[in-house]
Amino acid sequence: MFEIVKFIENLGLSSELIQSGNPELGSDVAVPCFGLAKELKKPPQEIAEGFASKIDHPQIEKAEAISGYLNIWFNDGHLFELASNSTESNQEHKDKVIVCEYGDPNPLKVLHAGHLYTGIVGDAIANLYEYAGGEVHRVNFGGDVGLHIGRAMWAIFRAIDNDPAKLSTIPKEQRQDWLSARYVEGNAAYTNNEAAQQEIKEVNKDIYRVHRENDKESAIAKAYWICRQWSYDYFDEFYARLGVEFEKYYPESEGAELGLQIIKEQLEKGVYKESDGAIIFEGELHGLHTRVFVNSEGLPTYETKDVGLIFNKWRDYEFDESVMITGSDQLEYMKVVQKSIEQYEPKLVERTKHLTHGIVKLSGGVKMSSRLGNFLKAVDILDTAAEAAAEQSKDNPGVVIAAVKYAFLKHTIGSDIHYDPEESVSTTGNSGPYLQYAHARACGIVNKSTVSPQIPVSLDEGERILVRKIADFNQVLEEATAALAPNRICNYLFELTQTFNRFYEGNRVIESDREAQRIAILDSYKKVLSTGLGLLGIEAPERV
C-alpha cells in the first residue's frame, strides 16, 4: 500500500483522503477531489478525470473518474498482496512510551460495572498502542485514602468491636461483599447521623496518619491494612479471570503527599489560592468551575491526589502519551485538575488524553450507585453471561469472556451500554462468540484441505470482494489506533465475517478447481480475524 500512497501523493492528492473503494463500482480505492475544486477552479469531476489520465503504475489495473472521485482498481496480484500483508502495523508509535491507566477500583468497595468496562476497553486501547510499536505501561489507580475509606473503616471497626482479630472469622469468599456492606452502612451513617459524621471525619484523619507514620501496630491500622489487602487480592483474582494484567497499582496514598507538596508550592506562586481555610483553584478564570484541592482540615481532596498521580507517572515513565479512562461524570472535574496543572507543567497536560465512558446497565436495569448499595457488580455481569452461555450449551470461560468484552467494545466510547446477556453469547449475531465461531469455521475448512495454498494470480468476482475486504484491515487498524476506538475493529470484523459468509455460500472451497487459491485467501482471512480478536483481548479458538 505504501507505494500506492506515495504514487497518489505524487499526483498532488493527499493520502489522508484515500477511502475504501466504491462497493457499487467494485473499485479498490476512491479518492475524493472535491477539496481541490476551489483551489484549481475546476469541477471535481474534471479534476478526477485529469488525475485518472495520468495513472500509469504497474500495480494499478485501471483508473476512472466517477462523480468527482478518482476510482482505482489494483491488479489482482497486488490486491491479494495487500490482503496477505494487512495485519502488518505501520509502527506509528515505535519508540514512544505510553502509559494507559484504567480500571481504577477503590479498596473496601466492590468492583462495579464501570470498573469492568474500563478494564476491558483500556486493555484493548493498550493493545492497539502496543501493536503500533509503543512501549506500553498498563497501570491502575485506586483510592486507598479519603472520606470513602473513612466511611468504610468506621463501619468496619464497629462491626468487629474494635478488634482486628475478629476479621479472621470472615470467610474469604464473603470478604468483598462484607466490605461493600460496611461501606454502604458507613455512607448511610455519614448522611443521616451528625454524630457519626463527626466520628467518620476523625477516622478519615486517622487513616491519613496511618500512612504518614507507616503505622502497623494500632488497632485501626491493623484492621485497615488487612482489609485493604483483601481488596487488592480480590482485584488480582478478578482481573486474572478477565485476562487483564497491570504493571503497577498507584494507590491514592502514594500521590497524596506529593500532591500536597506541589499544591503548596504552587499556592505560593499564585496558581492556587486560600479560601475559608481551604486551598482552591479558581476555574472560573478559565471558563470552568472552582474546586477545592485541600480542605479546611488540611487534608488533600481527590484533586490533589490526581495532581500527585500525573507527576508520579512522569517520574516513573517520562511518557510521550498518557491515557486515562473514567466515567463521563469525571469529565468536568478532570478539566479543572488538568487546567490547574497546565499553569506550571503544561507538557504533562499536552501529553495526557482523558477518555470517558457512559453508564453500564443490564437490559431494563437502573443506574448503579455503590453508595446506596443498589449497584451492578462487575462479577454479576460475568456470572449472568456464564448463565446465559450454559443455557445455550456454551458453558466455556473463553466464550463468556469473549461475550462480555465484545458486547462492551462494539459500542463507541462515551455511549451508554445496555448489556443483554442472551444477545452477548449468541453465535448468530454481532457478538464475540459469533466471531470466535467464524474463526474456528475458517480453521476447520483450511485444516480439511489436502492441497498447498497457492498465491492467486487472478481473482474471480466473489474472491475479489472478499480479498478487498481483507485488505481493508490495515487501514481500519490505523484509524482505530489514531482515534483510540476499538469499536472500529469490532465493526470491521463483523462486516468481514459477513462478507466471507456470502462468499462461502456461493463458492465451494474444498474440491473446487480453485481450492489452492481459495485456501490461500482463507489463510489471510483467518489471520486477520485472529489478529483483530487478539487486539480486543478475545481468544481466537481453532475449534468451538
C-alpha positions in Angstrom: 0.0 0.0 0.0 2.9 2.3 0.7 3.9 2.5 -3.0 0.3 3.4 -3.9 0.2 6.1 -1.2 3.4 7.7 -2.5 2.1 7.4 -6.0 -1.2 9.2 -5.1 0.8 11.9 -3.2 3.0 12.4 -6.3 -0.2 13.1 -8.3 -0.9 16.0 -5.9 -3.6 14.3 -3.8 -3.4 13.9 -0.1 -3.0 10.3 1.0 -5.2 11.1 4.0 -8.2 11.3 1.6 -7.8 7.7 0.5 -11.0 5.8 1.2 -12.1 2.2 0.6 -13.4 1.6 -2.9 -16.9 2.2 -4.1 -18.8 -1.1 -3.4 -21.2 -0.5 -6.2 -18.5 0.0 -8.7 -16.1 -2.6 -7.3 -13.2 -0.2 -7.1 -10.4 -0.8 -4.6 -9.6 2.8 -3.7 -11.6 6.0 -4.1 -10.0 9.5 -3.6 -12.5 12.5 -3.5 -11.4 15.5 -5.5 -13.9 18.0 -4.1 -11.5 19.7 -1.8 -9.3 20.8 -4.8 -12.2 22.4 -6.7 -11.9 25.8 -5.2 -8.1 25.8 -5.4 -7.9 24.7 -9.0 -11.2 26.4 -10.0 -12.5 23.3 -11.8 -15.3 20.9 -11.1 -14.4 17.8 -9.1 -15.2 15.5 -11.9 -12.9 17.3 -14.3 -10.1 17.2 -11.7 -10.7 13.5 -11.2 -10.5 12.9 -14.9 -7.2 14.8 -15.1 -5.7 12.5 -12.4 -7.1 9.4 -14.0 -5.4 10.3 -17.3 -2.0 10.4 -15.5 -2.3 6.9 -14.0 0.5 4.7 -15.1 1.5 2.2 -12.4 2.4 -1.5 -12.6 0.1 -2.3 -9.6 -2.9 -0.4 -10.9 -5.2 -2.2 -13.4 -7.3 0.9 -14.3 -8.5 4.3 -13.0 -11.8 6.1 -13.7 -13.2 9.4 -12.7 -16.8 8.9 -11.5 -18.9 11.6 -9.7 -15.9 13.6 -8.6 -14.0 10.6 -7.2 -10.8 9.1 -8.6 -11.6 5.4 -8.5 -8.7 2.9 -8.7 -8.6 -0.8 -9.3 -5.5 -2.7 -8.4 -4.3 -5.7 -10.4 -5.4 -9.0 -8.7 -1.9 -10.0 -7.6 -1.3 -6.7 -5.8 -4.7 -6.7 -4.2 -4.0 -10.2 -2.8 -0.6 -9.0 -1.6 -2.3 -6.2 0.3 -4.7 -8.7 1.9 -1.9 -11.1 2.9 0.0 -8.2 4.5 -2.9 -6.4 6.0 -2.0 -7.4 9.6 1.3 -5.6 9.3 1.5 -2.5 11.6 2.9 0.8 10.4 4.6 1.1 13.8 3.5 4.6 14.2 4.1 4.6 17.9 7.5 2.9 17.7 10.0 4.2 20.4 7.1 6.1 22.2 6.3 5.5 25.8 2.6 5.2 26.5 1.0 4.9 29.9 -2.5 3.5 29.9 -4.4 4.0 33.2 -7.7 2.2 33.5 -9.8 0.1 35.9 -9.3 2.4 38.9 -11.2 0.5 41.6 -11.2 1.7 45.2 -10.3 -0.7 48.0 -13.0 -1.6 50.5 -15.6 -1.4 47.8 -16.8 -4.0 45.3 -15.8 -3.7 41.6 -18.8 -2.4 39.7 -19.8 -2.5 36.1 -17.9 0.8 35.3 -14.7 -0.8 36.5 -15.3 -3.8 34.3 -15.9 -1.5 31.3 -12.7 0.5 31.8 -10.7 -2.7 32.4 -11.9 -4.1 29.0 -11.7 -1.0 26.9 -8.5 0.2 28.5 -6.8 -3.1 27.8 -7.9 -3.0 24.1 -6.6 0.5 23.7 -3.3 -0.6 25.3 -3.2 -3.5 22.8 -3.6 -1.1 19.9 -0.8 1.1 21.1 1.4 -1.9 21.6 0.6 -3.3 18.1 1.6 0.1 16.7 5.1 -0.3 18.3 4.6 1.6 21.5 6.2 0.8 24.8 3.0 0.4 26.8 2.7 0.5 30.6 -0.6 -0.6 32.0 -1.4 1.0 35.4 -4.3 1.2 37.8 -5.2 3.9 40.3 -7.3 3.5 43.4 -8.5 5.4 46.4 -7.0 3.8 49.5 -7.3 7.1 51.5 -10.1 9.6 51.6 -13.5 10.1 53.0 -14.9 6.9 51.4 -12.3 4.9 53.2 -13.2 6.8 56.4 -16.8 5.8 56.0 -16.0 2.1 55.3 -13.4 1.9 58.2 -15.8 3.5 60.7 -18.4 0.8 59.9 -15.8 -2.0 59.8 -14.4 -1.0 63.2 -17.8 -1.0 64.7 -18.7 -4.4 63.2 -15.6 -6.1 64.7 -15.9 -4.3 68.1 -12.6 -2.5 67.5 -10.8 -5.9 67.5 -8.9 -6.6 64.2 -8.5 -10.3 65.2 -12.2 -10.8 64.5 -11.6 -10.2 60.8 -10.2 -13.7 60.6 -13.6 -15.1 61.2 -14.9 -13.8 57.9 -14.6 -16.5 55.1 -12.6 -15.5 52.1 -15.4 -15.9 49.6 -17.5 -13.4 51.7 -14.9 -10.7 52.3 -15.7 -8.4 49.4 -19.5 -8.5 49.9 -18.9 -7.9 53.6 -16.7 -4.9 52.9 -19.2 -3.5 50.5 -22.0 -3.8 53.0 -19.8 -1.9 55.6 -19.2 0.9 53.0 -23.0 1.2 52.5 -23.5 1.4 56.2 -20.8 4.0 56.7 -22.2 6.1 53.9 -25.7 6.0 55.3 -24.5 6.9 58.8 -22.5 9.8 57.4 -25.5 11.1 55.6 -28.1 10.6 58.3 -26.3 10.8 61.6 -24.5 14.0 62.6 -22.6 12.4 65.5 -21.5 9.5 63.2 -20.4 12.1 60.6 -18.0 13.7 63.0 -16.7 10.3 64.0 -16.1 9.3 60.4 -14.2 12.5 59.8 -11.9 11.6 62.7 -11.4 8.1 61.3 -10.6 9.7 57.9 -7.8 11.8 59.6 -6.6 8.7 61.4 -6.1 6.7 58.1 -4.0 9.6 56.7 -2.0 9.4 59.9 -1.6 5.6 59.5 0.1 6.3 56.1 2.1 9.3 57.2 3.6 7.4 60.2 3.6 4.0 58.5 1.6 2.7 61.5 1.3 -1.1 61.5 0.5 -1.6 65.2 -2.5 0.4 66.3 -5.9 -1.4 66.1 -7.2 0.8 63.4 -4.0 0.4 61.4 -4.1 -3.4 61.6 -7.8 -3.5 60.5 -7.1 -1.1 57.7 -4.1 -2.9 56.3 -5.9 -6.3 56.4 -9.0 -5.0 54.7 -7.0 -3.1 52.1 -5.1 -6.3 51.2 -8.4 -8.2 50.9 -9.4 -5.7 48.2 -6.1 -6.0 46.3 -6.3 -9.8 46.4 -9.8 -9.6 45.1 -8.8 -7.2 42.3 -6.0 -9.5 41.2 -8.3 -12.5 41.1 -11.0 -10.7 39.1 -8.6 -9.2 36.5 -7.0 -12.6 36.1 -10.4 -14.0 35.3 -10.8 -11.2 32.8 -7.4 -11.8 31.2 -6.2 -8.3 32.1 -2.9 -7.5 33.7 -1.4 -4.4 35.3 2.2 -3.5 35.7 1.5 -1.2 38.7 -1.2 -0.1 41.1 -1.0 3.5 42.1 -2.8 4.0 45.4 -4.1 7.4 46.2 -2.0 7.5 49.4 1.1 7.4 47.2 0.0 10.6 45.4 -1.5 12.4 48.3 1.8 13.6 49.9 3.4 14.5 46.6 0.2 16.3 45.5 0.1 18.3 48.8 3.7 19.4 48.3 3.1 20.5 44.7 -0.2 22.4 45.6 1.5 24.2 48.5 4.5 25.2 46.2 2.1 26.5 43.6 0.0 28.2 46.2 3.0 30.5 46.9 3.2 31.2 43.1 -0.4 32.2 42.9 -1.7 29.2 40.9 -3.9 28.2 43.8 -5.4 30.4 46.5 -6.6 30.1 50.1 -10.4 30.4 50.7 -12.0 29.9 54.2 -9.1 27.8 55.4 -9.0 25.6 52.2 -6.9 25.7 49.1 -8.8 26.1 45.8 -8.2 26.6 42.1 -10.4 29.2 40.6 -11.6 27.5 37.5 -14.0 30.3 36.5 -10.9 32.3 35.4 -10.6 29.7 32.7 -14.2 29.1 31.8 -14.5 26.2 34.2 -15.6 25.9 37.9 -13.8 26.3 41.2 -12.7 23.2 43.1 -11.2 22.5 46.5 -7.8 20.9 46.4 -7.0 20.9 50.1 -10.0 21.0 52.5 -10.2 23.3 55.6 -8.9 20.4 57.8 -5.7 20.4 55.8 -6.5 17.1 54.0 -5.9 16.5 50.3 -9.0 16.0 48.1 -9.3 13.8 45.0 -8.0 16.7 43.0 -4.7 16.9 44.8 -4.2 13.1 44.6 -4.7 13.3 40.8 -2.1 16.0 40.7 0.3 13.7 42.6 -0.7 10.8 40.2 0.3 12.6 37.0 3.7 13.6 38.5 4.2 10.0 39.7 3.6 8.7 36.2 6.0 11.2 34.8 8.6 10.3 37.4 8.2 6.5 36.7 7.9 6.6 32.9 8.6 10.1 31.3 5.8 9.2 28.9 5.1 10.5 25.4 1.4 9.9 25.9 -0.7 9.1 29.0 -4.3 7.9 28.5 -6.8 7.6 31.3 -10.3 6.2 31.1 -13.0 7.2 33.6 -16.8 7.6 33.8 -18.3 10.5 32.0 -19.2 12.1 35.4 -15.5 12.8 35.8 -15.1 15.0 32.6 -15.7 18.5 34.1 -13.8 17.5 37.3 -10.7 16.4 35.3 -10.8 19.6 33.1 -10.3 21.7 36.3 -7.5 19.4 37.6 -5.7 19.5 34.2 -6.2 23.2 33.8 -4.5 23.8 37.2 -1.5 21.6 36.2 -1.3 23.4 32.9 -0.3 26.6 34.7 3.0 25.1 35.8 3.6 21.9 33.8 1.8 22.3 30.5 3.7 19.5 28.8 2.2 16.9 31.1 -1.3 18.0 30.2 -0.5 18.2 26.5 0.6 14.6 26.6 -2.4 13.4 28.5 -5.7 12.1 27.0 -8.8 11.7 29.1 -11.5 9.3 27.7 -14.8 8.9 29.3 -17.5 6.2 29.1 -21.2 6.2 29.8 -23.3 4.1 32.1 -23.4 0.3 32.0 -26.8 -1.4 32.7 -28.3 -4.7 32.4 -31.2 -4.5 29.9 -34.0 -2.8 31.8 -31.7 -2.1 34.7 -31.3 1.1 36.8 -28.3 3.3 37.2 -25.8 1.9 39.7 -24.7 3.6 43.0 -22.2 1.9 45.2 -23.0 4.4 48.0 -26.7 3.3 48.1 -25.9 -0.4 47.6 -28.1 -0.9 44.5 -25.1 -1.2 42.2 -24.4 -3.6 39.4 -21.3 -5.6 40.3 -18.7 -6.4 37.7 -18.8 -10.1 38.7 -22.6 -10.0 38.2 -22.2 -9.3 34.6 -19.7 -12.2 34.1 -22.0 -14.5 36.1 -25.1 -13.6 34.0 -23.1 -14.2 30.8 -22.0 -17.6 32.2 -25.6 -18.5 33.0 -26.8 -17.4 29.5 -23.9 -19.4 27.9 -24.8 -22.5 29.9 -28.4 -22.3 28.8 -27.2 -22.3 25.2 -24.8 -25.2 25.9 -21.8 -22.9 25.5 -20.5 -23.1 29.1 -16.9 -22.2 28.3 -14.9 -19.5 30.1 -13.4 -18.3 26.8 -16.8 -17.8 25.3 -18.1 -15.9 28.4 -15.2 -13.5 28.4 -15.5 -13.0 24.6 -19.2 -12.3 25.0 -18.8 -9.6 27.7 -15.7 -8.0 26.1 -17.2 -7.7 22.7 -20.6 -6.5 24.0 -18.8 -3.6 25.6 -16.2 -2.9 22.9 -18.5 -2.8 20.0 -20.0 0.5 21.3 -18.5 3.9 20.7 -16.6 5.0 23.8 -18.7 7.5 25.7 -22.1 6.0 24.9 -24.2 4.2 27.4 -24.3 0.4 27.3 -27.3 -1.8 27.9 -25.9 -5.2 28.3 -28.1 -8.1 27.2 -26.6 -11.5 28.4 -28.5 -13.6 25.9 -27.6 -11.5 23.0 -23.9 -11.3 24.0 -23.4 -15.1 24.0 -25.3 -15.7 20.7 -23.4 -17.2 17.8 -25.8 -15.9 15.2 -25.5 -12.1 15.7 -22.9 -9.4 16.2 -21.2 -11.0 19.2 -17.8 -12.2 20.4 -18.8 -15.9 20.3 -20.0 -15.4 16.7 -16.6 -14.1 15.7 -14.9 -16.9 17.6 -17.1 -19.4 15.7 -16.3 -17.7 12.4 -12.5 -18.1 13.1 -13.0 -21.8 14.1 -15.0 -22.4 11.0 -12.3 -20.9 8.8 -9.7 -23.1 10.6 -11.8 -26.1 10.0 -12.0 -25.5 6.3 -8.3 -24.9 5.9 -7.4 -28.0 8.0 -9.7 -30.1 5.9 -7.9 -29.2 2.7 -5.1 -31.5 1.5 -3.6 -29.1 -1.1 -0.9 -26.5 -0.6 -2.1 -22.9 -0.6 -1.3 -21.1 -3.9 -1.0 -17.3 -4.3 -3.8 -16.3 -6.7 -2.6 -14.7 -10.0 -6.2 -13.8 -10.9 -9.4 -13.4 -8.8 -13.0 -14.1 -9.8 -15.7 -11.7 -8.7 -16.5 -13.4 -5.4 -12.9 -13.9 -4.4 -12.1 -10.2 -5.3 -14.8 -8.9 -3.0 -13.6 -11.0 -0.1 -9.9 -10.2 -0.7 -10.7 -6.5 -0.9 -12.4 -6.6 2.5 -9.4 -8.5 4.0 -7.1 -5.8 2.6 -9.1 -3.1 4.4 -7.9 -4.3 7.8 -4.7 -2.3 7.7 -6.5 1.0 7.2 -9.1 0.1 9.8 -6.3 -0.7 12.3 -4.6 2.6 11.7 -7.9 4.5 12.1 -8.8 2.7 15.2 -5.4 3.4 16.8 -5.4 7.0 15.8 -8.9 7.5 17.3 -8.4 5.1 20.2 -11.6 3.4 19.1 -11.7 -0.4 19.5 -15.3 -0.4 18.3 -14.0 0.2 14.7 -12.1 -3.2 14.9 -15.4 -4.8 16.1 -17.4 -3.3 13.3 -14.9 -4.3 10.7 -14.5 -7.9 11.9 -18.3 -8.4 11.9 -18.5 -7.0 8.3 -15.6 -9.2 7.3 -17.3 -12.4 8.5 -20.5 -11.4 6.7 -18.5 -10.9 3.5 -16.9 -14.3 4.0 -20.3 -16.0 4.6 -21.7 -14.5 1.4 -18.6 -15.7 -0.5 -18.8 -19.2 1.0 -22.5 -19.6 0.2 -21.8 -19.2 -3.5 -18.3 -20.6 -3.8 -17.1 -24.1 -3.0 -13.6 -24.2 -1.5 -12.8 -27.9 -0.8 -12.6 -30.0 -4.0 -13.1 -27.0 -6.3 -10.8 -26.3 -9.2 -9.6 -23.1 -7.3 -9.1 -24.8 -4.0 -5.4 -23.9 -3.7 -6.0 -20.2 -4.3 -9.1 -20.1 -2.1 -7.2 -21.8 0.8 -4.6 -19.0 0.5 -7.3 -16.4 0.7 -8.8 -18.2 3.8 -5.4 -18.2 5.4 -5.3 -14.4 5.1 -8.9 -14.2 6.3 -8.4 -16.2 9.5 -5.1 -14.4 10.2 -7.0 -11.0 10.2 -9.7 -12.5 12.4 -7.2 -13.9 14.9 -5.2 -10.6 14.9 -8.4 -8.5 15.3 -9.8 -10.6 18.1 -6.4 -10.6 19.9 -6.4 -6.8 19.8 -9.8 -6.9 21.5 -8.4 -9.2 24.2 -10.5 -12.1 22.9 -9.3 -15.7 22.3 -9.4 -16.9 18.6 -10.0 -20.7 19.0 -9.4 -23.2 16.3 -12.5 -25.2 17.3 -15.5 -24.4 19.4 
